[in-house]
Structures are given as structure tokens and as C-alpha cells.
């Protein structure tokens, strides 16, 4: 066995998952070391899973939820790279049997492995994300189906890794958050097998990619009214940034992007091959609309007493407390090709085009005819603008800036495809623009 003392090996910082302060449930409300009794904990940011509109279908419970705040822990639980071992494979199991020692194992061949060990770092907190429900996972994420909801049933095979990624947050201002592919398992180890994409860097260190990869996209111009989609990149186990592989699980890595980093920004998207997460900073959330503002907008829209231009019935958006159940009698419906809003009616069906295809009685355009639902996950909104646009074909309503941004943002799907999708339900967007401006008719009196 060769022992090389090298404190710069591997990822800059990782986490001690066996620390008593890291048992998953502390993520939401743990005060910092300097916090006084009753004082709010320092919040690093929030993760929002796209496609659930504010709550999982089965309800937010513990570490399974659609939105999770990452706050400073009572005690630092970070670790940092310490030494690198070159060992023969028969010694690997012995080297990895110490659960108190965090390590990343790179299997280069049947007779050669490299193990990077980590030591405690008092300057960082770490949070792990993945499909596993083990205690070392702080945020349990399952596959999201297009159109909203979770892929369930014995035939639904997840493409999300059990230990998908980890986020490291500096405990001191400006509380920088960094993302890394892969997370430590119950044995405090990250294991990259012989078939995994891995390589030796020019400076003699090791790096690698996980099977389906962790992709990140930082928006251009921040997450605000002036935002534009950025470029999707892949993050390595050591936090380096690479261009995308030819396919999601190809063994040949992309090119190193030296002028970009793994630091999360407000509005950064994290794709885990089955679910996409949005990172919001505390400063960014202050600019986002609140639930009270969304409710005020709903009441203001209803107070205008919009009417069906044909049936002349008064329309009203239902309370979010009802949830997305069957539309009620006053629910507004829209022709998503033209944007004309009506009450529900049974005429205009074009059976040769499908059960949802209708002909608008005002402009004669034929297309999907769906109920309108207000987007209720405020963290997905770029601005507090009025609910003036709807995504096509799902009918979720939000501001114009929010609708146009998400309609222009391609989200990863499968091994190499990208589709724009509604952030509230995950439905793939259709039509020329992916969204439509709503045209309401006011009361005749």
C-alpha cells in the first residue's frame, strides 16, 4: 500500500454524515452556533422540486417534500480531503470498513484502486440528496412524471441515484453553496466502480462522474425579470464543471469548463435524471411573491367578475385549499391556442382531433380546451406580476415573465432529450410559444 499525504485531493469539502447533528430532520430548523434562543436559524437557501405546485400529492412529510430549506446546523459536520491511498483491490474492503472515516473510492482495474480519505472540516455543513430513505439523506427525492405526480408501482424503475448529490454550504458569510455529484452511503463511502467514468487529473488527483450524472444550469442574469436560460453542464464528484456527455450515461466525459464553477446561484437548476430541483437563495426569495400575494391576486382576479362570453356565467378561480380536484362550476377554462377564456361547455368538440380538441366559438381556432389552475409554488415565479398567462396545454396560470422564462427553458428528459415543461406540474409544453396570454371578458353590467 502506498500512502500519499495530499490535503488537496478530491472535492474541496464534504460532510461527516455520522455526526450526531446530522439526522435529516435537523435541516429545517437547526440554529447556528451563534444563534440565541428563539432566534431564526441562518438559512443557506431552499430547494424546490419542479412539478408539484407547492406540495406532494401524498402530502409533505419529513424528508419527503416538494420544498426544503437548508439551514445552518448546530455543529459543523463537514470533512475535507486528507490523504490519497494507492492500494491493491483485496485491501479495498478493509480500507473501507471504518465507518468513521469518509472516503471516495476509485476502482481503476481489478488490481488497482485509489482511495481518497477525508478529515473533519469545521467551516462547512453538508446536505445529501437522493432516492434512499436512509438517515444520511437529508432530502428524499423520487421520480417526477410528466404532467405532475410521482412515478409509482412495481414497474416504475427509478433513474435517480440513491445517493445522487451533495451540497456544501459555508458556515460563514456569504454562505456560499456548492454542489457535487454523488453522496456518501451508510459506510461513509462514495464508490466509483470499474465501469464508472473516472480519470486522473493533470495534477495527479482523481475525479469522476456518476452513472446518470448530475446536471446543473445557472440562469443568465440571475433569477429575475431579466433572466434567460443558461447552458446545461455536468458536475463531477469533485465539483468540477464539464460539458454534457454524448448521452446521459456515456463513459466518455465532456470537456472541462474552466471558467465556470459549481457554486449555486439564485435560480440554478439541478437535474438528477428523474427529477429537477430549483435552488433559491434567501435574497432571491425576498423578491419572489408570497403566498399572501398570490392569494390577493386570486381574489383580485375574481373581484373583476370575468364572464363566459357565450354562457355569460361569472367565472372564479377556486381556492388553493380545494387542491387540484375536479373543476367546479365557476372554473375558468381556456382555449390554449388563442387564449380566450370561457366557462365549461360541451360544444365545439372535434372528435377526429382528440377528446380535448375544441373549436373556439369566438375565433374558430381548434386546439386543447382545459381548465385554468393558478400556480401556487411562489418560489417558481420570477416576479410578483399578475396572473396573465397560462402554460399550454396544462392550463397553469402565472405572470407573463414567469411563463415566458419557463417556456424557453429546456429541461433534461431521458438520456439525451430536452423539453420545456410547466414548472408547476411537469407537463411538456406544446404550441409555438409554450404559453398563451389569457383573454378575459369582463361583466356586461
Buried (B, 14 or more C-beta within 10 A) or exposed (E): EEEEEBEEBBBBBBBBBBBEEBEBEBBBEBBBEEBEEEEEBBBBBBBBBBBBBBBBEEEBEEBBBBBBBBBBBBBBBBBBBBBBBEBEBEEBEEBBEEEEBBBBBBBBEEEEBBBBBBBEBEEBBBBBBBBBEBBBBBBBBBBBBBBBBBBEEEEEEBBBBEBBBBBBBBBEEEBBBBBBBBBBBEBBBBBBEEEBBBBEEEEEBBBBBBBBBBBBBBBEEBBBBEBEBBEBBBBBBBBBBBBBBEEBBBEEBBEBBEEBBBBBBBBBBBBBBBBBBBBBBBEBBEBBBEEEEBBEBBEEBBEEBBBBBBEEBEBBBBEBEEEBEEBEEBBBBBBBBBBBBBBBBEEBBBEEEEEEBBBBBBEEBBBBBBBBBBBBBBBBBBBBBEBBBBBBBBBBBBBBBBBBBBBBBEBBBEBEEBBBBBBBBBBBBBBEBBBBEBBBBEEEE
